Amino acid sequence: KTFFELGGFQVQFNIISSEILKEAQKIPNKYPNIIVKVAGYSALFSTLDKRLQDQIIERTEHLL
């Protein structure tokens, strides 16, 4: 509620560690079924462009 009261528009939760996502970038065949939220839709992490994968990892590591 506070997030939206402060002007937030949407929240996208990915419940997976950045370490696993980084490993999935390096060895996609080991993690073919990781699904992540991307700007309002879900996608298989391994099918995303590396730049978008990097953004998702960065979001996962973001701390306030």
N, C-alpha and C positions, 0 to 999 in steps of 0.2 A: 504494500500500500504506500509506504514511504517513497519507494522508488518512483512510482507514478506521480505522487504529489510533488516530487522534486523535478518533474519534467520528463521522466523516462517514458519511452514509447513501447518497448517490448523487451521481454526477457527470454533468453534462449539458454536452457540448461543442457549441458553435456556432462553426464556423470561418468567420467573416465579420466584417468590421470594423464597429464601431459607426457609423462615418461612412456606410457603405452602408445600414445599417438605418435611420438617421435620414433618409436620402434616400428610402428605400422608404416611410417613413411619409408623407413629403410628396408623393411621386409614385408611388403604388402600381402604376399601370399600367406603369411603367418596369421594375418588378421583380416580376412576377406569380408567379414560380416559386421564391422564396426559402422554403426549408423550415427551420424551427427546431425545436429540442427544447423541449417544454413539459411539465414535471412527469411524465415517463414516456411521453409520446406526441409525435409529430411533427405539425406543422401548418404551413400556409401562413402566412407572416408577415402578408401583406396581409389575411387574414381575421380576425385577432385583434383584440380590443378594444384601443383605444389605451393603456389602463392596463397591460394585459399586454404590449403591445409595449414600453412604457417600462421595465417590469421586465426584459425580455429585454435591452434596450439597456444598462440599468444593470449587469446581470450581466456583459455583454460588456466593460464598462469597468472592472470591479472589479479592483483591483490589491492585492496583499498588501503 
